[in-house]
Amino acid sequence: MVLLEALAWAGNPRPVWTIDLEKHDFRTFQTQINLTWSKQQNVVFLASGRLIIYQVNQLAEPARLSARNSSGGAGNFFLEIRVLDVRDGHLIQALRLPTDATFSTILPTRSGKLVVRTGETLRLCTQEFQTLASRTLPLESEDPIEFWQTGVSPSGGHIALVHEMATPSPMLITDEEATSEIEILDADTLKTVKKFRVSQRLSPWSAGDGFLVTADPGHVVGERRFGFLDFEGNWTALAVQGDKCNYHLSALGLRSLAARGCGRLAVLSTSGEKLFARNVASHDIVGSVRLSGRYLAMELDHQIMGSIPGANFPIMVPKPERLELYDLDTKKLLLSIAVKSKNLYYAISDNGALAVIEGSTLAVYRTEN
């Protein structure tokens, strides 16, 4: 651990502390585009002043053949978890959970609780990772494309499960070839409170409070409008007043949305009112947005040439260039951090702490309040 003098201003921010994640048995936080398991990693804050870092890793040698366990894995993959104190980075807890090569995540809910997904298992846990409830995410259809996605509402009161099943066609996936089953769970019990189905893939989507933010499930190919899918399965478009641009829309906070695209980021109320706007350069892309309390973070990317391992054709991929942190109330830029790594993972707390992972380094910054 390296403790540094706290200095955080927009032009030259310095972290309060940093740690080398490889010393905590993490691999570098890079990804391989064709390996789903290599992307299952992140950093998240808890309201209690704890910071969680997690990452899926693969055993150096294949495990002995055995039956799949309750987490969906057979011993070849595991979820590495470290819980740190936000004040100085000291280790509070270390865990290693079995998982598989598909999807793993840790999502805070409310009252200090967590949802931990490892493969086909979803668990509700305390902040010490004691299991309070669990359920499985079964894969049972005959469709070649089948998976579950998970999300938590901004208030932490509900968990959204989207079970997507599709049969690809030579050209596009049509309405008749895809189905999404949506299940809304009480975040305090994992009990189902709503369940409905739409005849289309819900991609992309995010969980709001009382709705999902997603593109029109019945959209015509080539037309993408975002709006709200309520828990009865009814979709309503969101009209952004005074703007005809086609944004990528996602839930951001309890009553706010992030609209990305067309050379800008806009923070909107759920009624479409603009709360914040930031134009970006023509060569920049807003790669991601986070909101916690009054603090808004945005990632700016450039497109660079990349490739898929084993394939002989190039593709364009986003490369993070800068991370900016704003005070949403004053619209003031608090931090601007140049990014050197090809992959960026970050989180913000409701009191303005910013955790950033680049490569194998975790750095925590604090804003001037």
C-alpha positions in Angstrom: 0.0 0.0 0.0 1.2 3.5 -0.8 -0.3 6.4 1.3 0.0 9.8 -0.4 -0.7 13.3 0.6 -4.3 14.1 -0.5 -4.4 16.6 -3.3 -7.4 16.6 -5.7 -8.0 19.3 -8.2 -9.2 19.2 -11.8 -5.9 19.9 -13.5 -3.5 17.6 -11.6 -5.3 15.2 -9.3 -3.3 12.9 -7.0 -4.7 9.8 -5.3 -5.1 9.7 -1.5 -3.8 6.1 -1.6 -3.0 3.3 -4.1 -2.4 -0.4 -4.0 -1.0 -3.0 -6.3 -3.8 -5.5 -7.0 -1.4 -8.2 -8.0 -0.3 -8.4 -4.4 -3.9 -9.4 -3.6 -3.8 -12.2 -6.1 -5.6 -10.4 -8.9 -4.4 -10.5 -12.5 -4.1 -7.3 -14.4 -7.6 -5.8 -15.1 -7.4 -6.2 -18.9 -9.9 -8.1 -21.0 -9.9 -10.4 -24.0 -12.8 -9.6 -26.4 -13.7 -13.2 -27.1 -13.5 -14.4 -23.5 -16.6 -13.5 -21.5 -15.1 -14.5 -18.1 -12.2 -12.1 -18.6 -14.7 -9.2 -18.4 -16.3 -10.2 -15.1 -14.5 -7.7 -12.9 -15.2 -4.4 -11.2 -14.9 -2.1 -8.2 -18.0 -1.0 -6.1 -18.5 1.2 -3.1 -20.7 0.3 -0.1 -22.3 3.1 2.0 -20.6 1.7 5.1 -17.2 3.0 3.9 -16.1 -0.3 2.3 -14.7 -0.8 -1.2 -15.1 -4.1 -3.0 -12.9 -5.3 -5.8 -13.8 -8.5 -7.6 -12.5 -10.5 -10.6 -13.1 -13.9 -12.2 -9.9 -15.9 -12.6 -9.1 -19.3 -14.1 -7.1 -22.0 -12.5 -3.6 -22.4 -13.9 -4.3 -26.1 -14.4 -7.7 -27.6 -15.3 -9.6 -29.0 -12.3 -10.4 -32.7 -12.1 -13.7 -33.7 -13.8 -16.6 -33.3 -11.4 -20.3 -32.4 -11.4 -21.3 -28.8 -11.8 -21.8 -27.2 -8.4 -24.5 -24.8 -7.3 -22.7 -21.8 -8.7 -22.7 -23.3 -12.2 -19.0 -24.1 -12.3 -17.0 -27.3 -12.1 -13.9 -25.9 -10.4 -12.0 -24.2 -13.3 -13.1 -20.6 -12.5 -13.4 -18.7 -9.3 -14.5 -15.2 -8.2 -11.7 -13.4 -6.3 -13.1 -10.8 -3.9 -11.3 -8.3 -1.7 -13.1 -5.8 0.7 -11.0 -2.8 1.6 -11.4 0.2 4.0 -12.0 3.3 1.9 -10.0 5.5 4.3 -6.6 3.9 3.8 -7.1 0.7 1.7 -6.4 -1.8 4.5 -7.8 -5.3 3.9 -11.0 -6.1 5.7 -12.0 -9.4 4.1 -10.8 -11.8 1.4 -13.0 -14.4 -0.3 -12.8 -16.8 -3.3 -16.1 -18.2 -4.6 -16.5 -20.9 -7.3 -18.1 -19.7 -10.5 -18.2 -20.5 -14.3 -17.0 -18.9 -17.5 -20.2 -16.9 -18.1 -21.4 -14.1 -15.9 -20.4 -13.0 -12.4 -21.1 -9.8 -10.6 -21.5 -8.0 -7.3 -24.2 -5.4 -7.0 -25.0 -3.3 -3.8 -28.8 -3.1 -3.0 -29.7 -1.2 0.1 -29.2 -1.3 3.9 -25.7 -2.7 3.4 -26.8 -5.7 1.5 -25.3 -7.2 -1.7 -26.4 -9.3 -4.6 -23.7 -11.8 -5.7 -24.1 -13.6 -8.9 -21.8 -16.6 -9.7 -22.7 -18.3 -12.9 -26.3 -19.7 -12.5 -26.7 -18.7 -8.8 -27.9 -15.5 -7.4 -27.4 -14.8 -3.7 -28.5 -12.0 -1.4 -25.7 -11.3 1.2 -24.8 -9.1 4.1 -21.7 -6.8 3.6 -19.7 -9.6 5.2 -21.0 -12.0 2.5 -23.2 -14.1 4.7 -26.0 -15.6 2.6 -29.5 -14.4 3.4 -31.4 -15.9 0.4 -30.5 -17.5 -2.9 -32.0 -18.7 -6.2 -30.9 -20.3 -9.4 -30.9 -18.9 -12.9 -31.7 -22.0 -14.9 -30.9 -22.4 -18.6 -33.6 -24.7 -20.0 -34.6 -23.6 -23.5 -33.4 -25.2 -26.8 -32.4 -21.8 -28.3 -28.7 -21.5 -29.1 -28.6 -18.0 -27.5 -29.8 -18.1 -23.9 -28.5 -16.1 -20.9 -29.6 -14.1 -17.9 -28.8 -10.5 -17.2 -29.1 -8.8 -13.8 -29.5 -5.2 -12.6 -30.4 -3.3 -9.5 -32.7 -0.2 -9.3 -31.0 3.1 -8.2 -32.9 3.0 -4.9 -31.7 -0.6 -4.3 -35.2 -1.8 -3.7 -35.6 -4.1 -6.7 -33.5 -6.5 -8.7 -34.3 -7.0 -12.4 -33.6 -10.3 -14.1 -33.8 -10.5 -17.9 -33.8 -14.0 -19.3 -33.1 -13.7 -23.1 -33.6 -16.6 -25.5 -33.0 -16.3 -29.2 -32.4 -18.2 -32.4 -30.1 -16.2 -34.8 -31.2 -15.8 -38.4 -28.7 -15.3 -41.3 -29.3 -11.5 -41.2 -30.9 -10.2 -38.0 -32.8 -11.4 -35.0 -36.5 -10.7 -35.7 -39.3 -10.4 -33.2 -40.4 -14.0 -33.9 -37.0 -15.4 -33.2 -36.4 -13.9 -29.7 -38.1 -13.8 -26.3 -37.2 -12.0 -23.1 -38.7 -13.0 -19.8 -38.4 -10.2 -17.2 -38.6 -11.0 -13.5 -38.6 -8.3 -10.8 -37.4 -9.4 -7.4 -37.7 -7.7 -3.9 -34.1 -6.8 -3.1 -34.7 -7.7 0.6 -35.9 -11.2 0.0 -35.3 -12.3 -3.6 -39.0 -13.0 -3.9 -40.6 -12.4 -7.3 -43.0 -9.3 -7.3 -43.6 -9.1 -11.1 -43.0 -11.3 -14.1 -43.8 -10.6 -17.7 -42.5 -11.4 -21.2 -41.8 -9.5 -24.4 -41.2 -10.9 -27.9 -37.8 -9.3 -28.5 -34.4 -9.1 -27.1 -33.9 -6.4 -24.5 -30.5 -5.1 -25.3 -29.4 -2.7 -24.0 -31.4 -2.1 -20.9 -30.9 -0.7 -17.3 -33.0 -0.9 -14.2 -34.9 2.1 -13.0 -37.3 2.4 -10.0 -40.6 1.0 -11.3 -39.5 0.5 -14.9 -36.7 -0.6 -17.2 -35.0 1.8 -19.5 -34.7 0.2 -22.9 -35.2 0.6 -26.6 -38.7 -0.1 -27.9 -39.2 -3.9 -27.8 -41.3 -3.7 -30.9 -39.0 -1.3 -32.8 -38.6 -1.4 -36.6 -35.0 -2.4 -37.7 -33.1 0.8 -38.2 -35.2 2.9 -35.8 -34.1 3.0 -32.2 -36.1 5.0 -29.6 -35.5 4.7 -25.9 -38.2 4.8 -23.3 -39.7 3.1 -20.2 -40.9 -0.5 -20.0 -43.1 -0.7 -16.9 -43.5 -3.8 -14.8 -46.7 -4.7 -16.6 -44.8 -5.0 -19.9 -46.0 -1.6 -21.4 -43.4 0.5 -23.2 -43.6 4.3 -23.4 -41.1 6.5 -25.4 -39.2 9.3 -23.7 -39.4 12.6 -25.6 -36.3 14.8 -25.0 -37.7 18.3 -25.3 -36.0 20.5 -27.9 -33.7 17.7 -29.2 -34.2 15.4 -32.1 -31.0 13.4 -31.5 -31.2 9.7 -31.0 -29.6 9.1 -27.6 -28.5 5.9 -25.9 -30.5 6.2 -22.7 -29.9 4.5 -19.3 -31.1 4.8 -15.7 -28.6 6.9 -13.7 -30.1 7.8 -10.3 -33.4 7.6 -8.4 -35.1 10.2 -10.7 -32.5 10.8 -13.4 -31.3 9.3 -16.7 -28.1 9.5 -18.7 -28.4 10.3 -22.4 -25.2 9.6 -24.4 -24.6 10.3 -28.1 -24.5 13.0 -30.8 -21.4 14.5 -29.3 -22.7 15.1 -25.8 -23.8 13.8 -22.5 -27.1 14.9 -21.0 -28.5 14.1 -17.6 -32.3 14.1 -17.7 -35.1 13.9 -15.3 -37.6 11.0 -15.9 -39.9 13.6 -17.5 -37.2 14.6 -20.0 -36.0 17.8 -18.4 -32.3 18.5 -18.9 -30.4 18.7 -15.6 -26.8 18.7 -16.9 -25.2 18.8 -20.3 -21.6 18.4 -21.5 -20.6 18.6 -25.2 -17.6 16.4 -26.2 -15.1 16.7 -29.0 -16.0 15.0 -32.4 -13.4 12.3 -31.8 -14.6 11.5 -28.3 -17.3 9.0 -27.2 -19.0 9.0 -23.8 -18.2 5.4 -22.8 -19.9 5.2 -19.5 -21.6 7.3 -16.8 -21.9 6.9 -13.0 -23.9 8.9 -10.5 -23.8 8.7 -6.7 -25.4 11.4 -4.6 -24.5 14.7 -6.3 -21.4 13.3 -7.9 -21.4 12.5 -11.7 -18.5 10.6 -13.4 -18.1 10.2 -17.1 -15.6 8.2 -19.1 -14.4 9.6 -22.5 -13.2 7.1 -25.1 -11.5 7.2 -28.5 -12.0 4.5 -31.2 -8.9 2.6 -32.0 -8.2 -0.4 -34.2 -8.4 -3.8 -32.5 -8.8 -7.5 -33.4 -10.4 -10.7 -32.1 -7.9 -13.4 -31.2 -7.9 -16.0 -33.9 -9.7 -13.8 -36.5 -7.9 -12.2 -39.4 -10.0 -9.0 -39.7 -9.7 -5.7 -37.7 -12.5 -4.1 -35.7 -12.9 -0.7 -34.0 -12.9 -0.8 -30.2 -13.2 2.0 -27.6 -10.1 3.1 -25.7 -10.6 5.1 -22.5 -8.8 8.5 -22.6 -10.1 10.5 -19.7 -12.3 10.2 -16.6 -14.1 13.4 -15.4 -15.9 13.9 -12.1 -18.5 16.7 -11.7 -20.6 18.2 -8.9 -24.1 17.9 -10.4 -25.5 20.7 -8.2 -22.9 23.3 -9.2 -22.0 21.8 -12.6 -18.3 22.3 -11.5 -15.6 20.0 -12.8 -13.9 18.4 -9.8 -11.4 15.9 -11.2 -10.0 15.2 -14.7 -7.8 12.1 -14.9 -5.9 10.9 -17.9 -6.3 7.2 -18.6 -3.4 5.1 -19.9 -4.8 1.6 -19.8 -6.9 0.0 -22.5 -9.6 -0.9 -19.9 -11.0 1.3 -17.1 -13.0 0.4 -14.0 -14.2 3.0 -11.6 -16.8 3.8 -8.9 -17.9 6.9 -6.9 -19.3 7.1 -3.4 -22.0 9.4 -2.3 -19.5 11.6 -0.4 -17.3 12.1 -3.5 -14.6 9.4 -3.2 -13.5 8.1 -6.6 -12.0 4.6 -7.0 -10.1 3.9 -10.3 -8.6 0.6 -11.5 -6.1 0.7 -14.4 -4.1 -2.4 -15.1 -3.1 -3.8 -11.7 -3.3 -0.5 -9.8 -6.2 0.7 -7.7 -6.2 4.4 -6.8 -8.7 6.3 -4.6 -9.2 10.0 -5.0 -11.1 12.5 -2.9 -12.8 15.7 -4.0 -12.5 19.0 -2.3 -15.8 19.6 -0.4 
